[in-house]
Amino acid sequence: MPAPAPQHDHRGGGARRGYGHAVSVFPLSFQRVEATTKQLWICTSCGFIYDPDEGDPDGGVPPGTAFDDIPGDWFCPVCGARKADFEPYE
């Protein structure tokens, strides 16, 4: 007589049962990835949003420049508002 087939629990939960222990069905390379949030800034005069990833190359601010690192004499590329007229974008 052949051995009985193992019983599988298909109700979810990330494990299969049948041999008296749980076996993970997630790949060994599965890793937790944490997202980081970048701070965007909005011009209170016109609504332009400064994205540090994009910078303002035409205004002399290369991509990757944090808002705090922009020179104080920089201005909004859309309406010309001062840097002081920007606030954190939520």
HTML snippet that shows the backbone in 3Dmol.js (N, CA, C, O; Angstrom):
<script src="https://3Dmol.org/build/3Dmol-min.js"></script>
<div id="view" style="width:600px;height:400px;position:relative"></div>
<script>
const pdb = `
ATOM      1  N   MET A   1       0.847  -1.172   0.000  1.00  0.00           N
ATOM      2  CA  MET A   1       0.000   0.000   0.000  1.00  0.00           C
ATOM      3  C   MET A   1       0.899   1.243   0.000  1.00  0.00           C
ATOM      4  O   MET A   1       1.825   1.319   0.808  1.00  0.00           O
ATOM      5  N   PRO A   2       0.649   2.233  -0.896  1.00  0.00           N
ATOM      6  CA  PRO A   2       1.490   3.431  -0.945  1.00  0.00           C
ATOM      7  C   PRO A   2       1.264   4.313   0.279  1.00  0.00           C
ATOM      8  O   PRO A   2       0.211   4.268   0.916  1.00  0.00           O
ATOM      9  N   ALA A   3       2.298   5.129   0.596  1.00  0.00           N
ATOM     10  CA  ALA A   3       2.194   6.063   1.726  1.00  0.00           C
ATOM     11  C   ALA A   3       1.161   7.135   1.388  1.00  0.00           C
ATOM     12  O   ALA A   3       1.042   7.541   0.231  1.00  0.00           O
ATOM     13  N   PRO A   4       0.422   7.591   2.381  1.00  0.00           N
ATOM     14  CA  PRO A   4      -0.583   8.618   2.115  1.00  0.00           C
ATOM     15  C   PRO A   4       0.091   9.929   1.676  1.00  0.00           C
ATOM     16  O   PRO A   4       1.184  10.270   2.131  1.00  0.00           O
ATOM     17  N   ALA A   5      -0.583  10.639   0.795  1.00  0.00           N
ATOM     18  CA  ALA A   5      -0.063  11.928   0.324  1.00  0.00           C
ATOM     19  C   ALA A   5      -0.092  12.928   1.472  1.00  0.00           C
ATOM     20  O   ALA A   5      -0.994  12.891   2.309  1.00  0.00           O
ATOM     21  N   PRO A   6       0.893  13.820   1.513  1.00  0.00           N
ATOM     22  CA  PRO A   6       0.908  14.819   2.592  1.00  0.00           C
ATOM     23  C   PRO A   6      -0.299  15.747   2.486  1.00  0.00           C
ATOM     24  O   PRO A   6      -0.779  16.037   1.390  1.00  0.00           O
ATOM     25  N   GLN A   7      -0.772  16.198   3.615  1.00  0.00           N
ATOM     26  CA  GLN A   7      -1.893  17.125   3.667  1.00  0.00           C
ATOM     27  C   GLN A   7      -1.353  18.549   3.593  1.00  0.00           C
ATOM     28  O   GLN A   7      -0.394  18.883   4.289  1.00  0.00           O
ATOM     29  N   HIS A   8      -1.950  19.382   2.764  1.00  0.00           N
ATOM     30  CA  HIS A   8      -1.516  20.773   2.644  1.00  0.00           C
ATOM     31  C   HIS A   8      -2.626  21.693   3.118  1.00  0.00           C
ATOM     32  O   HIS A   8      -3.796  21.507   2.783  1.00  0.00           O
ATOM     33  N   ASP A   9      -2.250  22.660   3.880  1.00  0.00           N
ATOM     34  CA  ASP A   9      -3.180  23.663   4.363  1.00  0.00           C
ATOM     35  C   ASP A   9      -3.110  24.845   3.409  1.00  0.00           C
ATOM     36  O   ASP A   9      -2.093  25.538   3.373  1.00  0.00           O
ATOM     37  N   HIS A  10      -4.160  25.096   2.634  1.00  0.00           N
ATOM     38  CA  HIS A  10      -4.163  26.168   1.641  1.00  0.00           C
ATOM     39  C   HIS A  10      -4.926  27.389   2.115  1.00  0.00           C
ATOM     40  O   HIS A  10      -5.426  28.162   1.298  1.00  0.00           O
ATOM     41  N   ARG A  11      -5.021  27.572   3.408  1.00  0.00           N
ATOM     42  CA  ARG A  11      -5.759  28.722   3.938  1.00  0.00           C
ATOM     43  C   ARG A  11      -4.892  29.964   4.027  1.00  0.00           C
ATOM     44  O   ARG A  11      -5.351  30.972   4.564  1.00  0.00           O
ATOM     45  N   GLY A  12      -3.687  29.944   3.539  1.00  0.00           N
ATOM     46  CA  GLY A  12      -2.813  31.121   3.596  1.00  0.00           C
ATOM     47  C   GLY A  12      -1.928  31.071   4.821  1.00  0.00           C
ATOM     48  O   GLY A  12      -1.808  30.039   5.480  1.00  0.00           O
ATOM     49  N   GLY A  13      -1.319  32.184   5.112  1.00  0.00           N
ATOM     50  CA  GLY A  13      -0.468  32.273   6.292  1.00  0.00           C
ATOM     51  C   GLY A  13       0.997  32.105   5.978  1.00  0.00           C
ATOM     52  O   GLY A  13       1.821  32.207   6.886  1.00  0.00           O
ATOM     53  N   GLY A  14       1.368  31.848   4.721  1.00  0.00           N
ATOM     54  CA  GLY A  14       2.775  31.808   4.347  1.00  0.00           C
ATOM     55  C   GLY A  14       3.483  30.509   4.665  1.00  0.00           C
ATOM     56  O   GLY A  14       4.705  30.452   4.531  1.00  0.00           O
ATOM     57  N   ALA A  15       2.785  29.461   5.078  1.00  0.00           N
ATOM     58  CA  ALA A  15       3.448  28.197   5.389  1.00  0.00           C
ATOM     59  C   ALA A  15       2.574  27.042   4.925  1.00  0.00           C
ATOM     60  O   ALA A  15       1.354  27.164   4.822  1.00  0.00           O
ATOM     61  N   ARG A  16       3.218  25.935   4.653  1.00  0.00           N
ATOM     62  CA  ARG A  16       2.499  24.706   4.295  1.00  0.00           C
ATOM     63  C   ARG A  16       2.750  23.692   5.397  1.00  0.00           C
ATOM     64  O   ARG A  16       3.852  23.586   5.937  1.00  0.00           O
ATOM     65  N   ARG A  17       1.719  22.963   5.708  1.00  0.00           N
ATOM     66  CA  ARG A  17       1.833  21.979   6.774  1.00  0.00           C
ATOM     67  C   ARG A  17       1.560  20.590   6.207  1.00  0.00           C
ATOM     68  O   ARG A  17       0.987  20.461   5.125  1.00  0.00           O
ATOM     69  N   GLY A  18       1.958  19.575   6.916  1.00  0.00           N
ATOM     70  CA  GLY A  18       1.667  18.230   6.462  1.00  0.00           C
ATOM     71  C   GLY A  18       2.637  17.217   7.020  1.00  0.00           C
ATOM     72  O   GLY A  18       2.322  16.029   7.076  1.00  0.00           O
ATOM     73  N   TYR A  19       3.799  17.654   7.431  1.00  0.00           N
ATOM     74  CA  TYR A  19       4.798  16.736   7.960  1.00  0.00           C
ATOM     75  C   TYR A  19       5.120  17.041   9.418  1.00  0.00           C
ATOM     76  O   TYR A  19       6.174  16.651   9.921  1.00  0.00           O
ATOM     77  N   GLY A  20       4.214  17.738  10.092  1.00  0.00           N
ATOM     78  CA  GLY A  20       4.435  18.017  11.501  1.00  0.00           C
ATOM     79  C   GLY A  20       5.218  19.295  11.750  1.00  0.00           C
ATOM     80  O   GLY A  20       5.476  19.637  12.904  1.00  0.00           O
ATOM     81  N   HIS A  21       5.605  20.017  10.691  1.00  0.00           N
ATOM     82  CA  HIS A  21       6.305  21.280  10.867  1.00  0.00           C
ATOM     83  C   HIS A  21       5.925  22.229   9.728  1.00  0.00           C
ATOM     84  O   HIS A  21       5.469  21.797   8.669  1.00  0.00           O
ATOM     85  N   ALA A  22       6.115  23.496   9.959  1.00  0.00           N
ATOM     86  CA  ALA A  22       5.779  24.496   8.939  1.00  0.00           C
ATOM     87  C   ALA A  22       6.969  24.682   8.000  1.00  0.00           C
ATOM     88  O   ALA A  22       8.122  24.689   8.433  1.00  0.00           O
ATOM     89  N   VAL A  23       6.678  24.830   6.732  1.00  0.00           N
ATOM     90  CA  VAL A  23       7.705  25.073   5.725  1.00  0.00           C
ATOM     91  C   VAL A  23       7.372  26.407   5.062  1.00  0.00           C
ATOM     92  O   VAL A  23       6.279  26.579   4.522  1.00  0.00           O
ATOM     93  N   SER A  24       8.300  27.338   5.101  1.00  0.00           N
ATOM     94  CA  SER A  24       8.056  28.657   4.520  1.00  0.00           C
ATOM     95  C   SER A  24       7.933  28.559   3.011  1.00  0.00           C
ATOM     96  O   SER A  24       8.683  27.825   2.367  1.00  0.00           O
ATOM     97  N   VAL A  25       6.981  29.302   2.442  1.00  0.00           N
ATOM     98  CA  VAL A  25       6.829  29.352   0.996  1.00  0.00           C
ATOM     99  C   VAL A  25       7.411  30.643   0.423  1.00  0.00           C
ATOM    100  O   VAL A  25       7.344  30.865  -0.786  1.00  0.00           O
ATOM    101  N   PHE A  26       7.986  31.503   1.285  1.00  0.00           N
ATOM    102  CA  PHE A  26       8.623  32.720   0.818  1.00  0.00           C
ATOM    103  C   PHE A  26      10.052  32.405   0.384  1.00  0.00           C
ATOM    104  O   PHE A  26      10.717  31.599   1.036  1.00  0.00           O
ATOM    105  N   PRO A  27      10.542  33.009  -0.689  1.00  0.00           N
ATOM    106  CA  PRO A  27      11.916  32.740  -1.123  1.00  0.00           C
ATOM    107  C   PRO A  27      12.921  33.193  -0.070  1.00  0.00           C
ATOM    108  O   PRO A  27      12.665  34.123   0.694  1.00  0.00           O
ATOM    109  N   LEU A  28      14.061  32.524  -0.043  1.00  0.00           N
ATOM    110  CA  LEU A  28      15.093  32.868   0.927  1.00  0.00           C
ATOM    111  C   LEU A  28      15.611  34.284   0.724  1.00  0.00           C
ATOM    112  O   LEU A  28      16.106  34.897   1.670  1.00  0.00           O
ATOM    113  N   SER A  29      15.506  34.815  -0.491  1.00  0.00           N
ATOM    114  CA  SER A  29      16.022  36.156  -0.769  1.00  0.00           C
ATOM    115  C   SER A  29      15.043  37.254  -0.369  1.00  0.00           C
ATOM    116  O   SER A  29      15.333  38.434  -0.561  1.00  0.00           O
ATOM    117  N   PHE A  30      13.880  36.885   0.187  1.00  0.00           N
ATOM    118  CA  PHE A  30      12.891  37.877   0.595  1.00  0.00           C
ATOM    119  C   PHE A  30      13.483  38.738   1.699  1.00  0.00           C
ATOM    120  O   PHE A  30      13.933  38.219   2.721  1.00  0.00           O
ATOM    121  N   GLN A  31      13.484  40.056   1.497  1.00  0.00           N
ATOM    122  CA  GLN A  31      14.030  40.964   2.494  1.00  0.00           C
ATOM    123  C   GLN A  31      13.049  42.093   2.727  1.00  0.00           C
ATOM    124  O   GLN A  31      12.324  42.497   1.817  1.00  0.00           O
ATOM    125  N   ARG A  32      13.029  42.590   3.917  1.00  0.00           N
ATOM    126  CA  ARG A  32      12.183  43.739   4.236  1.00  0.00           C
ATOM    127  C   ARG A  32      12.818  44.987   3.645  1.00  0.00           C
ATOM    128  O   ARG A  32      14.007  45.243   3.833  1.00  0.00           O
ATOM    129  N   VAL A  33      12.016  45.756   2.933  1.00  0.00           N
ATOM    130  CA  VAL A  33      12.496  46.985   2.326  1.00  0.00           C
ATOM    131  C   VAL A  33      11.771  48.141   2.988  1.00  0.00           C
ATOM    132  O   VAL A  33      10.542  48.161   3.049  1.00  0.00           O
ATOM    133  N   GLU A  34      12.535  49.104   3.484  1.00  0.00           N
ATOM    134  CA  GLU A  34      11.932  50.259   4.118  1.00  0.00           C
ATOM    135  C   GLU A  34      12.008  51.444   3.174  1.00  0.00           C
ATOM    136  O   GLU A  34      13.060  51.726   2.599  1.00  0.00           O
ATOM    137  N   ALA A  35      10.899  52.130   3.018  1.00  0.00           N
ATOM    138  CA  ALA A  35      10.850  53.295   2.142  1.00  0.00           C
ATOM    139  C   ALA A  35      11.263  54.541   2.915  1.00  0.00           C
ATOM    140  O   ALA A  35      10.954  54.691   4.097  1.00  0.00           O
ATOM    141  N   THR A  36      11.953  55.412   2.238  1.00  0.00           N
ATOM    142  CA  THR A  36      12.295  56.684   2.828  1.00  0.00           C
ATOM    143  C   THR A  36      11.455  57.762   2.151  1.00  0.00           C
ATOM    144  O   THR A  36      11.155  57.681   0.960  1.00  0.00           O
ATOM    145  N   THR A  37      11.096  58.740   2.911  1.00  0.00           N
ATOM    146  CA  THR A  37      10.269  59.806   2.385  1.00  0.00           C
ATOM    147  C   THR A  37      11.138  61.041   2.188  1.00  0.00           C
ATOM    148  O   THR A  37      11.821  61.483   3.112  1.00  0.00           O
ATOM    149  N   LYS A  38      11.109  61.594   0.984  1.00  0.00           N
ATOM    150  CA  LYS A  38      11.857  62.815   0.731  1.00  0.00           C
ATOM    151  C   LYS A  38      10.940  64.001   0.981  1.00  0.00           C
ATOM    152  O   LYS A  38       9.721  63.892   0.849  1.00  0.00           O
ATOM    153  N   GLN A  39      11.522  65.116   1.338  1.00  0.00           N
ATOM    154  CA  GLN A  39      10.735  66.316   1.608  1.00  0.00           C
ATOM    155  C   GLN A  39      10.617  67.149   0.342  1.00  0.00           C
ATOM    156  O   GLN A  39      11.618  67.561  -0.245  1.00  0.00           O
ATOM    157  N   LEU A  40       9.389  67.387  -0.066  1.00  0.00           N
ATOM    158  CA  LEU A  40       9.104  68.282  -1.177  1.00  0.00           C
ATOM    159  C   LEU A  40       8.759  69.648  -0.593  1.00  0.00           C
ATOM    160  O   LEU A  40       8.349  69.754   0.563  1.00  0.00           O
ATOM    161  N   TRP A  41       8.927  70.687  -1.402  1.00  0.00           N
ATOM    162  CA  TRP A  41       8.628  72.058  -0.979  1.00  0.00           C
ATOM    163  C   TRP A  41       7.713  72.697  -2.000  1.00  0.00           C
ATOM    164  O   TRP A  41       7.874  72.477  -3.200  1.00  0.00           O
ATOM    165  N   ILE A  42       6.740  73.497  -1.534  1.00  0.00           N
ATOM    166  CA  ILE A  42       5.788  74.130  -2.436  1.00  0.00           C
ATOM    167  C   ILE A  42       5.901  75.656  -2.338  1.00  0.00           C
ATOM    168  O   ILE A  42       6.044  76.219  -1.253  1.00  0.00           O
ATOM    169  N   CYS A  43       5.833  76.289  -3.480  1.00  0.00           N
ATOM    170  CA  CYS A  43       5.831  77.741  -3.546  1.00  0.00           C
ATOM    171  C   CYS A  43       4.437  78.217  -3.150  1.00  0.00           C
ATOM    172  O   CYS A  43       3.443  77.817  -3.755  1.00  0.00           O
ATOM    173  N   THR A  44       4.370  79.071  -2.133  1.00  0.00           N
ATOM    174  CA  THR A  44       3.070  79.545  -1.666  1.00  0.00           C
ATOM    175  C   THR A  44       2.468  80.582  -2.605  1.00  0.00           C
ATOM    176  O   THR A  44       1.297  80.938  -2.469  1.00  0.00           O
ATOM    177  N   SER A  45       3.258  81.066  -3.553  1.00  0.00           N
ATOM    178  CA  SER A  45       2.736  82.051  -4.496  1.00  0.00           C
ATOM    179  C   SER A  45       2.053  81.410  -5.696  1.00  0.00           C
ATOM    180  O   SER A  45       0.993  81.864  -6.128  1.00  0.00           O
ATOM    181  N   CYS A  46       2.670  80.336  -6.243  1.00  0.00           N
ATOM    182  CA  CYS A  46       2.126  79.765  -7.485  1.00  0.00           C
ATOM    183  C   CYS A  46       1.834  78.275  -7.420  1.00  0.00           C
ATOM    184  O   CYS A  46       1.179  77.743  -8.317  1.00  0.00           O
ATOM    185  N   GLY A  47       2.302  77.584  -6.380  1.00  0.00           N
ATOM    186  CA  GLY A  47       2.043  76.157  -6.261  1.00  0.00           C
ATOM    187  C   GLY A  47       3.109  75.260  -6.881  1.00  0.00           C
ATOM    188  O   GLY A  47       2.955  74.039  -6.886  1.00  0.00           O
ATOM    189  N   PHE A  48       4.197  75.847  -7.408  1.00  0.00           N
ATOM    190  CA  PHE A  48       5.291  75.030  -7.940  1.00  0.00           C
ATOM    191  C   PHE A  48       5.853  74.170  -6.816  1.00  0.00           C
ATOM    192  O   PHE A  48       6.036  74.649  -5.697  1.00  0.00           O
ATOM    193  N   ILE A  49       6.130  72.897  -7.111  1.00  0.00           N
ATOM    194  CA  ILE A  49       6.675  71.982  -6.110  1.00  0.00           C
ATOM    195  C   ILE A  49       8.130  71.693  -6.442  1.00  0.00           C
ATOM    196  O   ILE A  49       8.452  71.205  -7.525  1.00  0.00           O
ATOM    197  N   TYR A  50       9.015  72.007  -5.479  1.00  0.00           N
ATOM    198  CA  TYR A  50      10.435  71.706  -5.638  1.00  0.00           C
ATOM    199  C   TYR A  50      10.675  70.274  -5.186  1.00  0.00           C
ATOM    200  O   TYR A  50      10.360  69.903  -4.055  1.00  0.00           O
ATOM    201  N   ASP A  51      11.241  69.469  -6.094  1.00  0.00           N
ATOM    202  CA  ASP A  51      11.579  68.075  -5.821  1.00  0.00           C
ATOM    203  C   ASP A  51      13.100  67.963  -5.811  1.00  0.00           C
ATOM    204  O   ASP A  51      13.740  68.215  -6.832  1.00  0.00           O
ATOM    205  N   PRO A  52      13.692  67.588  -4.672  1.00  0.00           N
ATOM    206  CA  PRO A  52      15.153  67.494  -4.597  1.00  0.00           C
ATOM    207  C   PRO A  52      15.757  66.540  -5.629  1.00  0.00           C
ATOM    208  O   PRO A  52      16.889  66.746  -6.067  1.00  0.00           O
ATOM    209  N   ASP A  53      15.017  65.500  -6.021  1.00  0.00           N
ATOM    210  CA  ASP A  53      15.537  64.561  -7.018  1.00  0.00           C
ATOM    211  C   ASP A  53      15.714  65.236  -8.378  1.00  0.00           C
ATOM    212  O   ASP A  53      16.595  64.862  -9.153  1.00  0.00           O
ATOM    213  N   GLU A  54      14.873  66.231  -8.662  1.00  0.00           N
ATOM    214  CA  GLU A  54      14.945  66.927  -9.949  1.00  0.00           C
ATOM    215  C   GLU A  54      15.793  68.188  -9.883  1.00  0.00           C
ATOM    216  O   GLU A  54      16.409  68.575 -10.876  1.00  0.00           O
ATOM    217  N   GLY A  55      15.829  68.835  -8.714  1.00  0.00           N
ATOM    218  CA  GLY A  55      16.554  70.084  -8.578  1.00  0.00           C
ATOM    219  C   GLY A  55      15.944  71.156  -9.470  1.00  0.00           C
ATOM    220  O   GLY A  55      14.762  71.098  -9.811  1.00  0.00           O
ATOM    221  N   ASP A  56      16.762  72.134  -9.844  1.00  0.00           N
ATOM    222  CA  ASP A  56      16.366  73.187 -10.784  1.00  0.00           C
ATOM    223  C   ASP A  56      17.593  73.508 -11.626  1.00  0.00           C
ATOM    224  O   ASP A  56      18.214  74.554 -11.437  1.00  0.00           O
ATOM    225  N   PRO A  57      17.956  72.612 -12.565  1.00  0.00           N
ATOM    226  CA  PRO A  57      19.179  72.810 -13.344  1.00  0.00           C
ATOM    227  C   PRO A  57      19.233  74.163 -14.056  1.00  0.00           C
ATOM    228  O   PRO A  57      20.303  74.763 -14.148  1.00  0.00           O
ATOM    229  N   ASP A  58      18.092  74.655 -14.562  1.00  0.00           N
ATOM    230  CA  ASP A  58      18.095  75.957 -15.238  1.00  0.00           C
ATOM    231  C   ASP A  58      18.371  77.093 -14.259  1.00  0.00           C
ATOM    232  O   ASP A  58      18.851  78.153 -14.663  1.00  0.00           O
ATOM    233  N   GLY A  59      18.075  76.887 -12.987  1.00  0.00           N
ATOM    234  CA  GLY A  59      18.321  77.895 -11.964  1.00  0.00           C
ATOM    235  C   GLY A  59      19.615  77.673 -11.206  1.00  0.00           C
ATOM    236  O   GLY A  59      19.864  78.330 -10.196  1.00  0.00           O
ATOM    237  N   GLY A  60      20.453  76.739 -11.690  1.00  0.00           N
ATOM    238  CA  GLY A  60      21.743  76.495 -11.056  1.00  0.00           C
ATOM    239  C   GLY A  60      21.713  75.534  -9.891  1.00  0.00           C
ATOM    240  O   GLY A  60      22.678  75.461  -9.129  1.00  0.00           O
ATOM    241  N   VAL A  61      20.623  74.790  -9.731  1.00  0.00           N
ATOM    242  CA  VAL A  61      20.498  73.828  -8.627  1.00  0.00           C
ATOM    243  C   VAL A  61      20.469  72.430  -9.232  1.00  0.00           C
ATOM    244  O   VAL A  61      19.469  72.034  -9.831  1.00  0.00           O
ATOM    245  N   PRO A  62      21.571  71.673  -9.079  1.00  0.00           N
ATOM    246  CA  PRO A  62      21.627  70.343  -9.697  1.00  0.00           C
ATOM    247  C   PRO A  62      20.684  69.342  -9.029  1.00  0.00           C
ATOM    248  O   PRO A  62      20.335  69.498  -7.859  1.00  0.00           O
ATOM    249  N   PRO A  63      20.270  68.306  -9.780  1.00  0.00           N
ATOM    250  CA  PRO A  63      19.450  67.244  -9.193  1.00  0.00           C
ATOM    251  C   PRO A  63      20.139  66.652  -7.966  1.00  0.00           C
ATOM    252  O   PRO A  63      21.362  66.520  -7.928  1.00  0.00           O
ATOM    253  N   GLY A  64      19.345  66.303  -6.980  1.00  0.00           N
ATOM    254  CA  GLY A  64      19.884  65.719  -5.751  1.00  0.00           C
ATOM    255  C   GLY A  64      20.185  66.756  -4.675  1.00  0.00           C
ATOM    256  O   GLY A  64      20.734  66.412  -3.628  1.00  0.00           O
ATOM    257  N   THR A  65      19.836  68.019  -4.915  1.00  0.00           N
ATOM    258  CA  THR A  65      20.111  69.081  -3.944  1.00  0.00           C
ATOM    259  C   THR A  65      18.931  69.242  -2.985  1.00  0.00           C
ATOM    260  O   THR A  65      17.805  69.511  -3.404  1.00  0.00           O
ATOM    261  N   ALA A  66      19.211  69.071  -1.689  1.00  0.00           N
ATOM    262  CA  ALA A  66      18.178  69.278  -0.666  1.00  0.00           C
ATOM    263  C   ALA A  66      17.793  70.753  -0.646  1.00  0.00           C
ATOM    264  O   ALA A  66      18.618  71.618  -0.942  1.00  0.00           O
ATOM    265  N   PHE A  67      16.553  71.035  -0.302  1.00  0.00           N
ATOM    266  CA  PHE A  67      16.069  72.412  -0.290  1.00  0.00           C
ATOM    267  C   PHE A  67      16.925  73.293   0.623  1.00  0.00           C
ATOM    268  O   PHE A  67      17.222  74.438   0.284  1.00  0.00           O
ATOM    269  N   ASP A  68      17.317  72.761   1.771  1.00  0.00           N
ATOM    270  CA  ASP A  68      18.135  73.533   2.718  1.00  0.00           C
ATOM    271  C   ASP A  68      19.494  73.914   2.141  1.00  0.00           C
ATOM    272  O   ASP A  68      20.117  74.868   2.608  1.00  0.00           O
ATOM    273  N   ASP A  69      19.958  73.184   1.135  1.00  0.00           N
ATOM    274  CA  ASP A  69      21.270  73.450   0.533  1.00  0.00           C
ATOM    275  C   ASP A  69      21.205  74.405  -0.657  1.00  0.00           C
ATOM    276  O   ASP A  69      22.236  74.734  -1.244  1.00  0.00           O
ATOM    277  N   ILE A  70      20.008  74.849  -1.013  1.00  0.00           N
ATOM    278  CA  ILE A  70      19.861  75.807  -2.115  1.00  0.00           C
ATOM    279  C   ILE A  70      20.303  77.183  -1.610  1.00  0.00           C
ATOM    280  O   ILE A  70      19.970  77.557  -0.485  1.00  0.00           O
ATOM    281  N   PRO A  71      21.045  77.938  -2.420  1.00  0.00           N
ATOM    282  CA  PRO A  71      21.459  79.285  -1.996  1.00  0.00           C
ATOM    283  C   PRO A  71      20.253  80.178  -1.676  1.00  0.00           C
ATOM    284  O   PRO A  71      19.184  80.023  -2.266  1.00  0.00           O
ATOM    285  N   GLY A  72      20.432  81.090  -0.757  1.00  0.00           N
ATOM    286  CA  GLY A  72      19.359  81.974  -0.313  1.00  0.00           C
ATOM    287  C   GLY A  72      18.828  82.905  -1.387  1.00  0.00           C
ATOM    288  O   GLY A  72      17.708  83.403  -1.274  1.00  0.00           O
ATOM    289  N   ASP A  73      19.624  83.151  -2.439  1.00  0.00           N
ATOM    290  CA  ASP A  73      19.158  84.060  -3.490  1.00  0.00           C
ATOM    291  C   ASP A  73      18.440  83.321  -4.628  1.00  0.00           C
ATOM    292  O   ASP A  73      18.102  83.938  -5.638  1.00  0.00           O
ATOM    293  N   TRP A  74      18.205  82.027  -4.481  1.00  0.00           N
ATOM    294  CA  TRP A  74      17.468  81.248  -5.478  1.00  0.00           C
ATOM    295  C   TRP A  74      16.018  81.698  -5.470  1.00  0.00           C
ATOM    296  O   TRP A  74      15.518  82.139  -4.435  1.00  0.00           O
ATOM    297  N   PHE A  75      15.343  81.597  -6.585  1.00  0.00           N
ATOM    298  CA  PHE A  75      13.942  81.992  -6.683  1.00  0.00           C
ATOM    299  C   PHE A  75      13.148  80.944  -7.449  1.00  0.00           C
ATOM    300  O   PHE A  75      13.726  80.121  -8.160  1.00  0.00           O
ATOM    301  N   CYS A  76      11.839  80.970  -7.308  1.00  0.00           N
ATOM    302  CA  CYS A  76      10.938  80.021  -7.960  1.00  0.00           C
ATOM    303  C   CYS A  76      11.087  80.135  -9.474  1.00  0.00           C
ATOM    304  O   CYS A  76      11.013  81.235 -10.023  1.00  0.00           O
ATOM    305  N   PRO A  77      11.296  79.008 -10.151  1.00  0.00           N
ATOM    306  CA  PRO A  77      11.471  79.059 -11.604  1.00  0.00           C
ATOM    307  C   PRO A  77      10.187  79.390 -12.371  1.00  0.00           C
ATOM    308  O   PRO A  77      10.242  79.681 -13.566  1.00  0.00           O
ATOM    309  N   VAL A  78       9.041  79.350 -11.701  1.00  0.00           N
ATOM    310  CA  VAL A  78       7.774  79.629 -12.372  1.00  0.00           C
ATOM    311  C   VAL A  78       7.354  81.089 -12.195  1.00  0.00           C
ATOM    312  O   VAL A  78       7.038  81.777 -13.165  1.00  0.00           O
ATOM    313  N   CYS A  79       7.355  81.554 -10.929  1.00  0.00           N
ATOM    314  CA  CYS A  79       6.808  82.896 -10.674  1.00  0.00           C
ATOM    315  C   CYS A  79       7.828  83.898 -10.143  1.00  0.00           C
ATOM    316  O   CYS A  79       7.530  85.088 -10.040  1.00  0.00           O
ATOM    317  N   GLY A  80       9.038  83.425  -9.803  1.00  0.00           N
ATOM    318  CA  GLY A  80      10.068  84.344  -9.310  1.00  0.00           C
ATOM    319  C   GLY A  80      10.002  84.622  -7.819  1.00  0.00           C
ATOM    320  O   GLY A  80      10.723  85.492  -7.331  1.00  0.00           O
ATOM    321  N   ALA A  81       9.149  83.903  -7.072  1.00  0.00           N
ATOM    322  CA  ALA A  81       9.065  84.103  -5.623  1.00  0.00           C
ATOM    323  C   ALA A  81      10.389  83.711  -4.964  1.00  0.00           C
ATOM    324  O   ALA A  81      11.152  82.903  -5.494  1.00  0.00           O
ATOM    325  N   ARG A  82      10.640  84.304  -3.797  1.00  0.00           N
ATOM    326  CA  ARG A  82      11.874  84.026  -3.057  1.00  0.00           C
ATOM    327  C   ARG A  82      11.851  82.625  -2.436  1.00  0.00           C
ATOM    328  O   ARG A  82      10.790  82.022  -2.270  1.00  0.00           O
ATOM    329  N   LYS A  83      13.014  82.134  -2.105  1.00  0.00           N
ATOM    330  CA  LYS A  83      13.125  80.835  -1.427  1.00  0.00           C
ATOM    331  C   LYS A  83      12.328  80.857  -0.122  1.00  0.00           C
ATOM    332  O   LYS A  83      11.757  79.841   0.274  1.00  0.00           O
ATOM    333  N   ALA A  84      12.288  81.994   0.536  1.00  0.00           N
ATOM    334  CA  ALA A  84      11.552  82.127   1.794  1.00  0.00           C
ATOM    335  C   ALA A  84      10.046  81.960   1.620  1.00  0.00           C
ATOM    336  O   ALA A  84       9.326  81.761   2.598  1.00  0.00           O
ATOM    337  N   ASP A  85       9.567  82.041   0.376  1.00  0.00           N
ATOM    338  CA  ASP A  85       8.134  81.871   0.103  1.00  0.00           C
ATOM    339  C   ASP A  85       7.733  80.410  -0.118  1.00  0.00           C
ATOM    340  O   ASP A  85       6.593  80.135  -0.494  1.00  0.00           O
ATOM    341  N   PHE A  86       8.648  79.483   0.110  1.00  0.00           N
ATOM    342  CA  PHE A  86       8.362  78.045   0.012  1.00  0.00           C
ATOM    343  C   PHE A  86       8.124  77.491   1.398  1.00  0.00           C
ATOM    344  O   PHE A  86       8.686  77.968   2.384  1.00  0.00           O
ATOM    345  N   GLU A  87       7.278  76.468   1.457  1.00  0.00           N
ATOM    346  CA  GLU A  87       7.056  75.768   2.726  1.00  0.00           C
ATOM    347  C   GLU A  87       7.028  74.271   2.453  1.00  0.00           C
ATOM    348  O   GLU A  87       6.795  73.848   1.321  1.00  0.00           O
ATOM    349  N   PRO A  88       7.264  73.468   3.487  1.00  0.00           N
ATOM    350  CA  PRO A  88       7.236  72.001   3.275  1.00  0.00           C
ATOM    351  C   PRO A  88       5.897  71.568   2.708  1.00  0.00           C
ATOM    352  O   PRO A  88       4.841  72.031   3.140  1.00  0.00           O
ATOM    353  N   TYR A  89       5.958  70.675   1.737  1.00  0.00           N
ATOM    354  CA  TYR A  89       4.747  70.142   1.099  1.00  0.00           C
ATOM    355  C   TYR A  89       4.377  68.845   1.785  1.00  0.00           C
ATOM    356  O   TYR A  89       5.157  67.892   1.786  1.00  0.00           O
ATOM    357  N   GLU A  90       3.199  68.803   2.363  1.00  0.00           N
ATOM    358  CA  GLU A  90       2.754  67.607   3.093  1.00  0.00           C
ATOM    359  C   GLU A  90       2.036  66.657   2.178  1.00  0.00           C
ATOM    360  O   GLU A  90       1.591  65.597   2.616  1.00  0.00           O
TER     361      GLU A  90
END
`;
const viewer = $3Dmol.createViewer("view");
viewer.addModel(pdb, "pdb");
viewer.setStyle({}, {cartoon: {color: "spectrum"}});
viewer.zoomTo();
viewer.render();
</script>
